Amino acid sequence: MQLPEDSVLVRIFVGESDRWDHRPLYEAIVLKAREMHLAGATVLRGPMGFGKSSRLHTAKILRLSMDLPVVIEIVDTEEKIRSFLPVLEPMMQGGLVTLEKVKVLHYRAGGTGQAETK
């Protein structure tokens, strides 16, 4: 699968404790993106953050939070991302979803970690 240079990034901000269909929401979103054959998804866990409620979520020892921020990033063509958004909508009880245009420089599977020489 090739990914065009002009693609779209959807960034989804949720809480670590958010759930969908008895599983973590971030996991449900990534599995749905994979099922829909999107180019790729990454989940990032944040050590600190706040959202619309302004409630601080932090991993500091004195203020341990069980609901740390989680960001899911998915890149694909605009058409495929736009078709994913209606599927994502019912999963989102709260959080933030953003879209931005991106330039894809490389999209390839990993190898052995060593560069080929010819």
C-alpha positions in Angstrom: 0.0 0.0 0.0 1.3 3.4 -0.9 0.5 6.5 1.0 0.4 9.8 -1.0 2.7 12.6 0.1 -0.4 14.8 0.8 -2.2 12.9 3.5 -4.2 13.7 6.7 -3.5 13.1 10.4 -6.4 12.6 12.8 -5.3 13.1 16.4 -7.7 11.8 19.1 -7.3 12.9 22.7 -9.0 10.7 25.3 -8.4 9.5 28.9 -6.7 6.3 29.7 -9.8 5.1 31.6 -12.3 5.8 28.8 -14.0 2.6 27.6 -15.8 1.3 24.6 -17.5 -2.1 24.4 -15.7 -3.4 27.6 -12.2 -2.5 26.5 -10.0 0.6 26.6 -11.2 3.2 24.1 -7.8 3.8 22.7 -7.5 0.0 22.0 -11.0 0.0 20.4 -10.1 2.9 18.1 -6.8 1.4 17.0 -8.5 -2.0 16.3 -11.3 -0.3 14.3 -8.7 1.7 12.3 -6.9 -1.5 11.5 -10.1 -3.3 10.6 -10.8 -0.4 8.1 -7.3 -0.8 6.6 -6.1 2.6 7.6 -2.3 3.1 7.0 -1.3 3.1 10.6 -2.1 4.2 14.2 0.0 5.0 17.2 -1.1 5.5 20.9 0.9 7.9 23.0 0.4 8.0 26.8 0.9 11.4 28.4 2.4 12.0 31.8 0.2 15.1 32.3 -2.6 17.0 30.8 -6.1 18.6 31.1 -9.1 19.0 28.9 -12.4 20.8 28.7 -13.2 20.2 32.4 -9.8 21.7 33.4 -9.2 18.8 35.7 -5.5 18.0 35.9 -4.4 14.5 35.1 -0.9 13.7 36.2 1.4 10.7 36.9 3.3 12.6 39.7 3.7 10.3 42.7 1.9 12.7 45.1 -1.1 13.1 42.7 -1.3 9.8 41.0 -4.0 9.7 38.4 -5.6 6.6 37.0 -6.9 8.6 34.0 -3.8 9.8 32.2 -4.1 11.5 28.8 -3.9 9.3 25.8 -3.4 10.5 22.2 -4.1 8.3 19.2 -2.6 9.4 15.9 -3.8 8.0 12.6 -2.4 9.0 9.1 -4.0 8.1 5.8 -5.6 9.7 2.8 -8.2 12.4 3.4 -10.9 10.1 1.9 -10.1 7.2 4.2 -9.8 9.4 7.3 -13.1 11.1 6.5 -14.8 7.7 6.2 -13.4 6.8 9.6 -14.8 9.8 11.4 -18.5 8.7 11.4 -17.3 5.3 12.9 -15.3 7.2 15.5 -18.1 9.6 16.5 -20.3 7.2 18.6 -17.2 5.9 20.4 -16.3 9.4 21.7 -18.2 10.3 24.9 -15.7 13.1 25.6 -12.3 14.1 24.4 -11.0 16.1 21.4 -10.5 15.1 17.7 -8.4 17.2 15.3 -7.4 16.9 11.7 -4.4 18.4 9.9 -2.8 18.0 6.6 0.6 16.3 6.6 3.4 15.6 4.2 4.3 11.9 4.2 8.1 11.6 3.6 8.4 7.8 4.2 5.9 5.0 4.6 7.5 1.6 4.6 7.8 -1.5 6.7 10.7 -1.9 9.1 13.5 -4.3 8.2 16.5 -5.7 10.0 17.6 -2.3 11.3 20.6 -2.3 9.0 20.9 -0.3 5.8 21.4 -2.2 2.6 24.6 -1.7 0.7 25.0 -2.4 -3.0 
